[in-house]
């Protein structure tokens, strides 16, 4: 669990239509507008501003899934391996200034949580950390995640045990 951070009070001027949209979204999620806005700020501060620097595009899951399904497994693996080396390295250097086990693990958490890659779960037991990424994107997405994060760990010369299924990928570090 993360330590609760000190909060500050600030006021912002936003249009009435934006505020109403925020109220609707907050109500759908059963959270306060304050919580929703804080989540949006966290996503920007911890993830989006770094990906904005190196470029990103947004696709629906359905469109991305169709693209994955149209690709041969080897092309997915090769693309994931290459992408797992350059994008995360740039992100970690921009955010932390260094690539280390700590920054790799934080990158994985941030990418999964804020990037929408999967649901993130971490368990620590007997000196071993097990990270499980659960998703509903199918086997090809698992294949991509395996090779992407495998390449990421190679940046720090670490080779964790990685297992996958149609709807999950697990790393033992």
PyMOL CGO cylinders between C-alpha atoms (Angstrom):
from pymol import cmd
from pymol.cgo import CYLINDER

trace = [
    CYLINDER, 0.00, 0.00, 0.00, 1.16, 3.50, -0.77, 0.3, 1, 1, 1, 1, 1, 1,
    CYLINDER, 1.16, 3.50, -0.77, 1.44, 6.02, 2.04, 0.3, 1, 1, 1, 1, 1, 1,
    CYLINDER, 1.44, 6.02, 2.04, -1.36, 8.59, 1.97, 0.3, 1, 1, 1, 1, 1, 1,
    CYLINDER, -1.36, 8.59, 1.97, 0.03, 11.85, 0.62, 0.3, 1, 1, 1, 1, 1, 1,
    CYLINDER, 0.03, 11.85, 0.62, -0.65, 15.26, 2.06, 0.3, 1, 1, 1, 1, 1, 1,
    CYLINDER, -0.65, 15.26, 2.06, -3.33, 17.07, 0.09, 0.3, 1, 1, 1, 1, 1, 1,
    CYLINDER, -3.33, 17.07, 0.09, -3.73, 20.75, -0.70, 0.3, 1, 1, 1, 1, 1, 1,
    CYLINDER, -3.73, 20.75, -0.70, -6.79, 22.77, -1.58, 0.3, 1, 1, 1, 1, 1, 1,
    CYLINDER, -6.79, 22.77, -1.58, -6.85, 24.68, -4.86, 0.3, 1, 1, 1, 1, 1, 1,
    CYLINDER, -6.85, 24.68, -4.86, -9.65, 26.07, -6.96, 0.3, 1, 1, 1, 1, 1, 1,
    CYLINDER, -9.65, 26.07, -6.96, -9.96, 26.01, -10.73, 0.3, 1, 1, 1, 1, 1, 1,
    CYLINDER, -9.96, 26.01, -10.73, -12.33, 27.65, -13.13, 0.3, 1, 1, 1, 1, 1, 1,
    CYLINDER, -12.33, 27.65, -13.13, -13.88, 25.21, -15.59, 0.3, 1, 1, 1, 1, 1, 1,
    CYLINDER, -13.88, 25.21, -15.59, -16.82, 25.49, -17.91, 0.3, 1, 1, 1, 1, 1, 1,
    CYLINDER, -16.82, 25.49, -17.91, -20.21, 24.42, -16.64, 0.3, 1, 1, 1, 1, 1, 1,
    CYLINDER, -20.21, 24.42, -16.64, -20.54, 21.76, -19.36, 0.3, 1, 1, 1, 1, 1, 1,
    CYLINDER, -20.54, 21.76, -19.36, -17.21, 20.20, -18.34, 0.3, 1, 1, 1, 1, 1, 1,
    CYLINDER, -17.21, 20.20, -18.34, -18.26, 20.16, -14.69, 0.3, 1, 1, 1, 1, 1, 1,
    CYLINDER, -18.26, 20.16, -14.69, -21.57, 18.50, -15.55, 0.3, 1, 1, 1, 1, 1, 1,
    CYLINDER, -21.57, 18.50, -15.55, -19.73, 15.83, -17.56, 0.3, 1, 1, 1, 1, 1, 1,
    CYLINDER, -19.73, 15.83, -17.56, -17.41, 15.24, -14.60, 0.3, 1, 1, 1, 1, 1, 1,
    CYLINDER, -17.41, 15.24, -14.60, -20.41, 14.92, -12.27, 0.3, 1, 1, 1, 1, 1, 1,
    CYLINDER, -20.41, 14.92, -12.27, -22.01, 12.37, -14.61, 0.3, 1, 1, 1, 1, 1, 1,
    CYLINDER, -22.01, 12.37, -14.61, -18.81, 10.32, -14.86, 0.3, 1, 1, 1, 1, 1, 1,
    CYLINDER, -18.81, 10.32, -14.86, -18.27, 10.43, -11.11, 0.3, 1, 1, 1, 1, 1, 1,
    CYLINDER, -18.27, 10.43, -11.11, -21.85, 9.31, -10.46, 0.3, 1, 1, 1, 1, 1, 1,
    CYLINDER, -21.85, 9.31, -10.46, -21.47, 6.38, -12.90, 0.3, 1, 1, 1, 1, 1, 1,
    CYLINDER, -21.47, 6.38, -12.90, -18.33, 5.29, -11.05, 0.3, 1, 1, 1, 1, 1, 1,
    CYLINDER, -18.33, 5.29, -11.05, -19.90, 5.91, -7.65, 0.3, 1, 1, 1, 1, 1, 1,
    CYLINDER, -19.90, 5.91, -7.65, -17.12, 8.31, -6.61, 0.3, 1, 1, 1, 1, 1, 1,
    CYLINDER, -17.12, 8.31, -6.61, -16.96, 12.01, -5.85, 0.3, 1, 1, 1, 1, 1, 1,
    CYLINDER, -16.96, 12.01, -5.85, -16.04, 14.59, -8.47, 0.3, 1, 1, 1, 1, 1, 1,
    CYLINDER, -16.04, 14.59, -8.47, -13.01, 15.40, -6.31, 0.3, 1, 1, 1, 1, 1, 1,
    CYLINDER, -13.01, 15.40, -6.31, -11.83, 11.76, -6.48, 0.3, 1, 1, 1, 1, 1, 1,
    CYLINDER, -11.83, 11.76, -6.48, -12.41, 11.61, -10.23, 0.3, 1, 1, 1, 1, 1, 1,
    CYLINDER, -12.41, 11.61, -10.23, -10.48, 14.83, -10.85, 0.3, 1, 1, 1, 1, 1, 1,
    CYLINDER, -10.48, 14.83, -10.85, -7.64, 13.62, -8.62, 0.3, 1, 1, 1, 1, 1, 1,
    CYLINDER, -7.64, 13.62, -8.62, -7.50, 10.35, -10.60, 0.3, 1, 1, 1, 1, 1, 1,
    CYLINDER, -7.50, 10.35, -10.60, -7.33, 12.33, -13.85, 0.3, 1, 1, 1, 1, 1, 1,
    CYLINDER, -7.33, 12.33, -13.85, -4.51, 14.48, -12.46, 0.3, 1, 1, 1, 1, 1, 1,
    CYLINDER, -4.51, 14.48, -12.46, -2.64, 11.37, -11.28, 0.3, 1, 1, 1, 1, 1, 1,
    CYLINDER, -2.64, 11.37, -11.28, -2.94, 9.79, -14.72, 0.3, 1, 1, 1, 1, 1, 1,
    CYLINDER, -2.94, 9.79, -14.72, -1.55, 12.92, -16.34, 0.3, 1, 1, 1, 1, 1, 1,
    CYLINDER, -1.55, 12.92, -16.34, 1.29, 13.41, -13.85, 0.3, 1, 1, 1, 1, 1, 1,
    CYLINDER, 1.29, 13.41, -13.85, 2.37, 9.76, -13.64, 0.3, 1, 1, 1, 1, 1, 1,
    CYLINDER, 2.37, 9.76, -13.64, 1.82, 8.59, -17.20, 0.3, 1, 1, 1, 1, 1, 1,
    CYLINDER, 1.82, 8.59, -17.20, 0.37, 10.77, -19.94, 0.3, 1, 1, 1, 1, 1, 1,
    CYLINDER, 0.37, 10.77, -19.94, 2.84, 13.65, -19.77, 0.3, 1, 1, 1, 1, 1, 1,
    CYLINDER, 2.84, 13.65, -19.77, 5.74, 11.26, -20.38, 0.3, 1, 1, 1, 1, 1, 1,
    CYLINDER, 5.74, 11.26, -20.38, 4.04, 9.42, -23.22, 0.3, 1, 1, 1, 1, 1, 1,
    CYLINDER, 4.04, 9.42, -23.22, 3.04, 12.77, -24.73, 0.3, 1, 1, 1, 1, 1, 1,
    CYLINDER, 3.04, 12.77, -24.73, 6.77, 13.56, -24.99, 0.3, 1, 1, 1, 1, 1, 1,
    CYLINDER, 6.77, 13.56, -24.99, 7.57, 10.38, -26.95, 0.3, 1, 1, 1, 1, 1, 1,
    CYLINDER, 7.57, 10.38, -26.95, 4.30, 10.16, -28.86, 0.3, 1, 1, 1, 1, 1, 1,
    CYLINDER, 4.30, 10.16, -28.86, 1.26, 7.99, -28.43, 0.3, 1, 1, 1, 1, 1, 1,
    CYLINDER, 1.26, 7.99, -28.43, -1.97, 7.17, -30.16, 0.3, 1, 1, 1, 1, 1, 1,
    CYLINDER, -1.97, 7.17, -30.16, -5.22, 5.90, -28.73, 0.3, 1, 1, 1, 1, 1, 1,
    CYLINDER, -5.22, 5.90, -28.73, -7.25, 3.08, -30.25, 0.3, 1, 1, 1, 1, 1, 1,
    CYLINDER, -7.25, 3.08, -30.25, -10.31, 1.25, -29.01, 0.3, 1, 1, 1, 1, 1, 1,
    CYLINDER, -10.31, 1.25, -29.01, -9.63, -2.20, -27.54, 0.3, 1, 1, 1, 1, 1, 1,
    CYLINDER, -9.63, -2.20, -27.54, -11.71, -3.69, -30.33, 0.3, 1, 1, 1, 1, 1, 1,
    CYLINDER, -11.71, -3.69, -30.33, -9.63, -2.04, -33.07, 0.3, 1, 1, 1, 1, 1, 1,
    CYLINDER, -9.63, -2.04, -33.07, -6.36, -2.94, -31.38, 0.3, 1, 1, 1, 1, 1, 1,
    CYLINDER, -6.36, -2.94, -31.38, -7.55, -6.52, -30.89, 0.3, 1, 1, 1, 1, 1, 1,
    CYLINDER, -7.55, -6.52, -30.89, -8.37, -6.79, -34.59, 0.3, 1, 1, 1, 1, 1, 1,
    CYLINDER, -8.37, -6.79, -34.59, -4.90, -5.52, -35.49, 0.3, 1, 1, 1, 1, 1, 1,
    CYLINDER, -4.90, -5.52, -35.49, -3.29, -8.06, -33.16, 0.3, 1, 1, 1, 1, 1, 1,
    CYLINDER, -3.29, -8.06, -33.16, -5.35, -10.90, -34.53, 0.3, 1, 1, 1, 1, 1, 1,
    CYLINDER, -5.35, -10.90, -34.53, -4.30, -9.98, -38.08, 0.3, 1, 1, 1, 1, 1, 1,
    CYLINDER, -4.30, -9.98, -38.08, -0.59, -10.31, -37.17, 0.3, 1, 1, 1, 1, 1, 1,
    CYLINDER, -0.59, -10.31, -37.17, 1.43, -13.51, -37.07, 0.3, 1, 1, 1, 1, 1, 1,
    CYLINDER, 1.43, -13.51, -37.07, 2.72, -14.45, -33.61, 0.3, 1, 1, 1, 1, 1, 1,
    CYLINDER, 2.72, -14.45, -33.61, 6.37, -13.92, -34.60, 0.3, 1, 1, 1, 1, 1, 1,
    CYLINDER, 6.37, -13.92, -34.60, 5.65, -10.35, -35.76, 0.3, 1, 1, 1, 1, 1, 1,
    CYLINDER, 5.65, -10.35, -35.76, 3.92, -9.61, -32.45, 0.3, 1, 1, 1, 1, 1, 1,
    CYLINDER, 3.92, -9.61, -32.45, 6.84, -11.08, -30.48, 0.3, 1, 1, 1, 1, 1, 1,
    CYLINDER, 6.84, -11.08, -30.48, 9.46, -9.17, -32.46, 0.3, 1, 1, 1, 1, 1, 1,
    CYLINDER, 9.46, -9.17, -32.46, 7.57, -5.86, -32.26, 0.3, 1, 1, 1, 1, 1, 1,
    CYLINDER, 7.57, -5.86, -32.26, 6.98, -6.32, -28.53, 0.3, 1, 1, 1, 1, 1, 1,
    CYLINDER, 6.98, -6.32, -28.53, 10.67, -7.06, -27.91, 0.3, 1, 1, 1, 1, 1, 1,
    CYLINDER, 10.67, -7.06, -27.91, 11.75, -3.91, -29.75, 0.3, 1, 1, 1, 1, 1, 1,
    CYLINDER, 11.75, -3.91, -29.75, 9.07, -1.76, -28.12, 0.3, 1, 1, 1, 1, 1, 1,
    CYLINDER, 9.07, -1.76, -28.12, 9.94, -3.11, -24.67, 0.3, 1, 1, 1, 1, 1, 1,
    CYLINDER, 9.94, -3.11, -24.67, 13.41, -1.65, -25.00, 0.3, 1, 1, 1, 1, 1, 1,
    CYLINDER, 13.41, -1.65, -25.00, 12.91, 1.84, -26.42, 0.3, 1, 1, 1, 1, 1, 1,
    CYLINDER, 12.91, 1.84, -26.42, 9.63, 3.27, -25.11, 0.3, 1, 1, 1, 1, 1, 1,
    CYLINDER, 9.63, 3.27, -25.11, 10.04, 2.20, -21.45, 0.3, 1, 1, 1, 1, 1, 1,
    CYLINDER, 10.04, 2.20, -21.45, 13.68, 3.34, -21.40, 0.3, 1, 1, 1, 1, 1, 1,
    CYLINDER, 13.68, 3.34, -21.40, 12.67, 6.80, -22.64, 0.3, 1, 1, 1, 1, 1, 1,
    CYLINDER, 12.67, 6.80, -22.64, 9.81, 6.94, -20.13, 0.3, 1, 1, 1, 1, 1, 1,
    CYLINDER, 9.81, 6.94, -20.13, 11.98, 5.90, -17.16, 0.3, 1, 1, 1, 1, 1, 1,
    CYLINDER, 11.98, 5.90, -17.16, 14.77, 8.31, -18.06, 0.3, 1, 1, 1, 1, 1, 1,
    CYLINDER, 14.77, 8.31, -18.06, 12.27, 11.17, -18.43, 0.3, 1, 1, 1, 1, 1, 1,
    CYLINDER, 12.27, 11.17, -18.43, 10.46, 10.37, -15.17, 0.3, 1, 1, 1, 1, 1, 1,
    CYLINDER, 10.46, 10.37, -15.17, 13.23, 9.02, -12.91, 0.3, 1, 1, 1, 1, 1, 1,
    CYLINDER, 13.23, 9.02, -12.91, 16.52, 9.77, -14.64, 0.3, 1, 1, 1, 1, 1, 1,
    CYLINDER, 16.52, 9.77, -14.64, 17.64, 6.15, -14.31, 0.3, 1, 1, 1, 1, 1, 1,
    CYLINDER, 17.64, 6.15, -14.31, 16.69, 2.62, -15.34, 0.3, 1, 1, 1, 1, 1, 1,
    CYLINDER, 16.69, 2.62, -15.34, 16.77, 0.25, -12.34, 0.3, 1, 1, 1, 1, 1, 1,
    CYLINDER, 16.77, 0.25, -12.34, 14.74, -2.57, -10.82, 0.3, 1, 1, 1, 1, 1, 1,
    CYLINDER, 14.74, -2.57, -10.82, 12.72, -0.03, -8.85, 0.3, 1, 1, 1, 1, 1, 1,
    CYLINDER, 12.72, -0.03, -8.85, 11.95, 2.10, -11.91, 0.3, 1, 1, 1, 1, 1, 1,
    CYLINDER, 11.95, 2.10, -11.91, 11.18, -0.97, -14.07, 0.3, 1, 1, 1, 1, 1, 1,
    CYLINDER, 11.18, -0.97, -14.07, 8.68, -2.25, -11.51, 0.3, 1, 1, 1, 1, 1, 1,
    CYLINDER, 8.68, -2.25, -11.51, 7.13, 1.20, -11.15, 0.3, 1, 1, 1, 1, 1, 1,
    CYLINDER, 7.13, 1.20, -11.15, 6.94, 1.55, -14.95, 0.3, 1, 1, 1, 1, 1, 1,
    CYLINDER, 6.94, 1.55, -14.95, 5.09, -1.77, -15.19, 0.3, 1, 1, 1, 1, 1, 1,
    CYLINDER, 5.09, -1.77, -15.19, 2.58, -0.68, -12.55, 0.3, 1, 1, 1, 1, 1, 1,
    CYLINDER, 2.58, -0.68, -12.55, 2.03, 2.74, -14.12, 0.3, 1, 1, 1, 1, 1, 1,
    CYLINDER, 2.03, 2.74, -14.12, 1.79, 1.38, -17.67, 0.3, 1, 1, 1, 1, 1, 1,
    CYLINDER, 1.79, 1.38, -17.67, -0.73, -1.24, -16.65, 0.3, 1, 1, 1, 1, 1, 1,
    CYLINDER, -0.73, -1.24, -16.65, -2.82, 0.99, -14.39, 0.3, 1, 1, 1, 1, 1, 1,
    CYLINDER, -2.82, 0.99, -14.39, -2.78, 4.21, -16.42, 0.3, 1, 1, 1, 1, 1, 1,
    CYLINDER, -2.78, 4.21, -16.42, -2.16, 2.76, -19.87, 0.3, 1, 1, 1, 1, 1, 1,
    CYLINDER, -2.16, 2.76, -19.87, -5.06, 0.35, -19.58, 0.3, 1, 1, 1, 1, 1, 1,
    CYLINDER, -5.06, 0.35, -19.58, -2.94, -2.67, -20.48, 0.3, 1, 1, 1, 1, 1, 1,
    CYLINDER, -2.94, -2.67, -20.48, -4.56, -4.95, -17.89, 0.3, 1, 1, 1, 1, 1, 1,
    CYLINDER, -4.56, -4.95, -17.89, -5.56, -5.21, -14.24, 0.3, 1, 1, 1, 1, 1, 1,
    CYLINDER, -5.56, -5.21, -14.24, -2.51, -5.17, -11.97, 0.3, 1, 1, 1, 1, 1, 1,
    CYLINDER, -2.51, -5.17, -11.97, -1.94, -7.39, -8.95, 0.3, 1, 1, 1, 1, 1, 1,
    CYLINDER, -1.94, -7.39, -8.95, 1.21, -7.75, -6.87, 0.3, 1, 1, 1, 1, 1, 1,
    CYLINDER, 1.21, -7.75, -6.87, 1.92, -10.18, -4.05, 0.3, 1, 1, 1, 1, 1, 1,
    CYLINDER, 1.92, -10.18, -4.05, 5.12, -10.40, -2.02, 0.3, 1, 1, 1, 1, 1, 1,
    CYLINDER, 5.12, -10.40, -2.02, 5.90, -13.62, -0.20, 0.3, 1, 1, 1, 1, 1, 1,
    CYLINDER, 5.90, -13.62, -0.20, 9.11, -15.20, 1.07, 0.3, 1, 1, 1, 1, 1, 1,
    CYLINDER, 9.11, -15.20, 1.07, 11.30, -12.60, -0.65, 0.3, 1, 1, 1, 1, 1, 1,
    CYLINDER, 11.30, -12.60, -0.65, 9.63, -13.12, -4.01, 0.3, 1, 1, 1, 1, 1, 1,
    CYLINDER, 9.63, -13.12, -4.01, 7.42, -10.60, -5.79, 0.3, 1, 1, 1, 1, 1, 1,
    CYLINDER, 7.42, -10.60, -5.79, 4.72, -11.98, -8.08, 0.3, 1, 1, 1, 1, 1, 1,
    CYLINDER, 4.72, -11.98, -8.08, 3.09, -9.55, -10.49, 0.3, 1, 1, 1, 1, 1, 1,
    CYLINDER, 3.09, -9.55, -10.49, 0.00, -10.70, -12.34, 0.3, 1, 1, 1, 1, 1, 1,
    CYLINDER, 0.00, -10.70, -12.34, -1.57, -8.80, -15.22, 0.3, 1, 1, 1, 1, 1, 1,
    CYLINDER, -1.57, -8.80, -15.22, -5.14, -9.89, -15.95, 0.3, 1, 1, 1, 1, 1, 1,
    CYLINDER, -5.14, -9.89, -15.95, -6.91, -8.88, -19.15, 0.3, 1, 1, 1, 1, 1, 1,
    CYLINDER, -6.91, -8.88, -19.15, -9.64, -9.96, -21.56, 0.3, 1, 1, 1, 1, 1, 1,
    CYLINDER, -9.64, -9.96, -21.56, -7.77, -9.33, -24.81, 0.3, 1, 1, 1, 1, 1, 1,
    CYLINDER, -7.77, -9.33, -24.81, -6.85, -12.94, -25.62, 0.3, 1, 1, 1, 1, 1, 1,
    CYLINDER, -6.85, -12.94, -25.62, -3.72, -14.97, -26.29, 0.3, 1, 1, 1, 1, 1, 1,
    CYLINDER, -3.72, -14.97, -26.29, -2.06, -12.53, -28.70, 0.3, 1, 1, 1, 1, 1, 1,
    CYLINDER, -2.06, -12.53, -28.70, -2.23, -9.73, -26.12, 0.3, 1, 1, 1, 1, 1, 1,
    CYLINDER, -2.23, -9.73, -26.12, -0.64, -12.08, -23.57, 0.3, 1, 1, 1, 1, 1, 1,
    CYLINDER, -0.64, -12.08, -23.57, 2.07, -12.85, -26.11, 0.3, 1, 1, 1, 1, 1, 1,
    CYLINDER, 2.07, -12.85, -26.11, 2.73, -9.14, -26.66, 0.3, 1, 1, 1, 1, 1, 1,
    CYLINDER, 2.73, -9.14, -26.66, 2.83, -8.38, -22.92, 0.3, 1, 1, 1, 1, 1, 1,
    CYLINDER, 2.83, -8.38, -22.92, 5.21, -11.30, -22.25, 0.3, 1, 1, 1, 1, 1, 1,
    CYLINDER, 5.21, -11.30, -22.25, 7.78, -10.18, -24.80, 0.3, 1, 1, 1, 1, 1, 1,
    CYLINDER, 7.78, -10.18, -24.80, 7.35, -6.46, -24.08, 0.3, 1, 1, 1, 1, 1, 1,
    CYLINDER, 7.35, -6.46, -24.08, 8.01, -6.84, -20.37, 0.3, 1, 1, 1, 1, 1, 1,
    CYLINDER, 8.01, -6.84, -20.37, 10.67, -9.52, -20.90, 0.3, 1, 1, 1, 1, 1, 1,
    CYLINDER, 10.67, -9.52, -20.90, 12.65, -6.96, -22.96, 0.3, 1, 1, 1, 1, 1, 1,
    CYLINDER, 12.65, -6.96, -22.96, 12.05, -4.37, -20.29, 0.3, 1, 1, 1, 1, 1, 1,
    CYLINDER, 12.05, -4.37, -20.29, 13.64, -6.61, -17.64, 0.3, 1, 1, 1, 1, 1, 1,
    CYLINDER, 13.64, -6.61, -17.64, 16.57, -7.29, -19.99, 0.3, 1, 1, 1, 1, 1, 1,
    CYLINDER, 16.57, -7.29, -19.99, 17.41, -3.56, -19.75, 0.3, 1, 1, 1, 1, 1, 1,
    CYLINDER, 17.41, -3.56, -19.75, 18.55, -4.29, -16.19, 0.3, 1, 1, 1, 1, 1, 1,
    CYLINDER, 18.55, -4.29, -16.19, 19.90, -7.77, -16.96, 0.3, 1, 1, 1, 1, 1, 1,
    CYLINDER, 19.90, -7.77, -16.96, 17.12, -9.52, -15.05, 0.3, 1, 1, 1, 1, 1, 1,
    CYLINDER, 17.12, -9.52, -15.05, 15.33, -12.60, -16.36, 0.3, 1, 1, 1, 1, 1, 1,
    CYLINDER, 15.33, -12.60, -16.36, 12.24, -13.28, -14.23, 0.3, 1, 1, 1, 1, 1, 1,
    CYLINDER, 12.24, -13.28, -14.23, 10.09, -16.35, -14.63, 0.3, 1, 1, 1, 1, 1, 1,
    CYLINDER, 10.09, -16.35, -14.63, 7.23, -15.33, -16.93, 0.3, 1, 1, 1, 1, 1, 1,
    CYLINDER, 7.23, -15.33, -16.93, 4.13, -17.42, -17.51, 0.3, 1, 1, 1, 1, 1, 1,
    CYLINDER, 4.13, -17.42, -17.51, 1.02, -16.61, -19.46, 0.3, 1, 1, 1, 1, 1, 1,
    CYLINDER, 1.02, -16.61, -19.46, -2.44, -17.81, -20.34, 0.3, 1, 1, 1, 1, 1, 1,
    CYLINDER, -2.44, -17.81, -20.34, -5.11, -16.48, -22.65, 0.3, 1, 1, 1, 1, 1, 1,
    CYLINDER, -5.11, -16.48, -22.65, -6.09, -13.83, -20.11, 0.3, 1, 1, 1, 1, 1, 1,
    CYLINDER, -6.09, -13.83, -20.11, -3.06, -13.23, -17.89, 0.3, 1, 1, 1, 1, 1, 1,
    CYLINDER, -3.06, -13.23, -17.89, 0.68, -12.78, -17.66, 0.3, 1, 1, 1, 1, 1, 1,
    CYLINDER, 0.68, -12.78, -17.66, 2.63, -13.43, -14.47, 0.3, 1, 1, 1, 1, 1, 1,
    CYLINDER, 2.63, -13.43, -14.47, 6.18, -12.36, -13.55, 0.3, 1, 1, 1, 1, 1, 1,
    CYLINDER, 6.18, -12.36, -13.55, 8.11, -13.77, -10.59, 0.3, 1, 1, 1, 1, 1, 1,
    CYLINDER, 8.11, -13.77, -10.59, 10.86, -11.36, -9.55, 0.3, 1, 1, 1, 1, 1, 1,
]
cmd.load_cgo(trace, "trace")
